[in-house]
Each structure stands twice: as C-alpha cells, then as structure tokens.
Amino acid sequence: MKTTDTPPAPPAPEAEHTPPARRPASGGKEKSGEGKILNVFSHGVLIIWAILVVMPLLWAIMASFKTDDSILSTPWKLPDKLHFENWSRAWTQAHMSDYFFNTVLVVGGSLIGTLLLGSMAAYVLARFDFPGNRFLYYLFIGGMSFPIILALVPLFFVMNNMGLLNSVHGLILVYIAYSLPFTVFFLTSFFKTLPGSVAEAAMIDGASHSRTFFQVMLPMAKPGLISVGIFNFLGQWNQYMLPTVLNTDPNNRVLSQGLVELATSQGYKGDWSGLFAGLVMAMLPVLAAYIIFQRQVVAGLTAGAVK
C-alpha cells in the first residue's frame, strides 16, 4: 500500500513585538503646573483690577446718600440714613435736570448722525473699488491720531464764523466730526467680514445700492453698530473739553460742565453730598447702557476674529 507524504505544515508566524506603552513625560506635568500658576496669577490680577474699578463707584454712590459732615468725618462708614434730599437738591437747585436734558439731546443727535454717516462711508470703503479708496481710508485713520486740543483754536473761529457757537446743533456737528474717524475705521473692518454674496443676490433681485445697504447690509452689521455706538456714547457723554470751549451759554451746558459748576459754585464751602449725587446721576446712564448691551459689544468685537 502506497502512502502519500503530507506536506509539512507552514511555520507559525512569529508574534508581533508590541512596543511598551510610553509613560507621559514629566514635561506635561510641568506645563500643566505652569498653566495653573498662570491661571491663578491672571485671575488675581483681574480681581485686583475689578476692586480698583468698583470701589470708587460704590464709594461715590454711598457718599451721595450721606450728609456733608459724615462724608468728611467718616468717609468709609455706611450712611446712618438715606438722604434722598441730596438727589432732589442736585436735580432741581443745581439745575442738573437741564444739564441732563441738554446732554441727552446733544449725545443722542450726534450718536445717530455718527452711526449713519460712519456706516455709509465705511460700507463704500469696504465694498467698492475706486480711485482714492485707500487715500480716503488713511485720511480717516489720520484723523484718529490728530489731538483734538490742537484743533480747538481754529475750530473755535470756524464755529464762530458759521454762527454755531453756543448752540446745541453746533455741538452736535462737532461731536459727529470728532467721532467719525474711529467709527469709519471700526466699521470698515466689520463690513469686510460680512458675506458679499448676500449683497450680490439683492442686486440681482433688482435692489438698488441704497436699498441693499439699508435693508440688507445694515441689519447684518447690527453687532458692529452697537459696539461702536457704545464706545462713541461713552466718549461723547463724558466729553468736557469741546463743550467748555464751544459752549459758554449757561442754558446749553451739558452734564460735565454742570458738575464742575456744582463743585466750584460755593467757593470753599462745597455741596459735597449734592456733588456726589450729581456725579452718580451722570454715571448711571453709562453703566446702564453698558450692562444692557455688553453681549452685543463682545459679539461686535469678536465678529471678525474667526471666519
């Protein structure tokens, strides 16, 4: 009987050599430790900065409800009684109501004019190519670097020749001119981040340039408008140099002028409680505007950071 040889079995595959798992290097722990130290340090700096900013505000609010004697004798002590007559005296006798109304009128008119003219100029500079585009843009940037104190004397004579001195509408025009460079600079960069396809689709549908701007692009630029509007509101509300030089009429004074008058009207015997009440009155609208629109401000500042 013939037997057939069976072929030899193939050699068993060698076991793959798996490298041992690497242990995390000690550098990772060092980096995480450095990150924690940096995080604690940055939070500590922010807390100290917040205390330095908030404490004077709280002290001014507390002093507005105290008497003059308690402000000078025990400045850090809480008021034993809330003296609301300080606010009423500052509002009526110190004419803070008139100054507040004038400030709202001037800042409101200048803010509307600045946002309207600034957004129109920024949209054209950001979306259209024409000869002199860059030149006009750099002119606006140059206006940001020009100190306003150097323009006070020629500005005074220009306003005088045009018959705009000591008038509310003249102050509104000066505020608009003062705020336009930063507004155009800010909004030009913002309009460049908006999608141009939306404007092109509106033009294809038959919309004019003005309708495309006001009904399509301007609503899309709402975060940027709110951000630059808050910055302009802060600067115009606290403006003191321009109204002092260009507005000497007592009937047209703004809040900054009224506070200085309240502080110096009684010579060495100042109405400290009324002064702090007027200061808080001037401060509250700014705080309220920022608290209400803080999310829109952050959204407008970071809108062009990531595409």
Secondary structure by P-SEA (a helix, b strand, c coil): cbbbbccccccccccccccccccccaaaaaaaaaaaaaaaaaaaaaaaaaaaaaaaaaaaaaaaaccaaaaacccccccccccaaaaaaaacccaaaaaaaaaaaaaaaaaaaaaaaaaaaaaaaacccccaaaaaaaaaaaaaacccccaaaaaaaaaaaacccccaaaaaaaaaaaaaaaaaaaaaaaaaaccaaaaaaaaaacccaaaaaaccccccaaaaaaaaaaaaaaaaaaccaaaaacccccccccaaaaaaaaacccccccaaaaaaaaaaaaaaaaaaaaaacaaaaaaaaaccccc
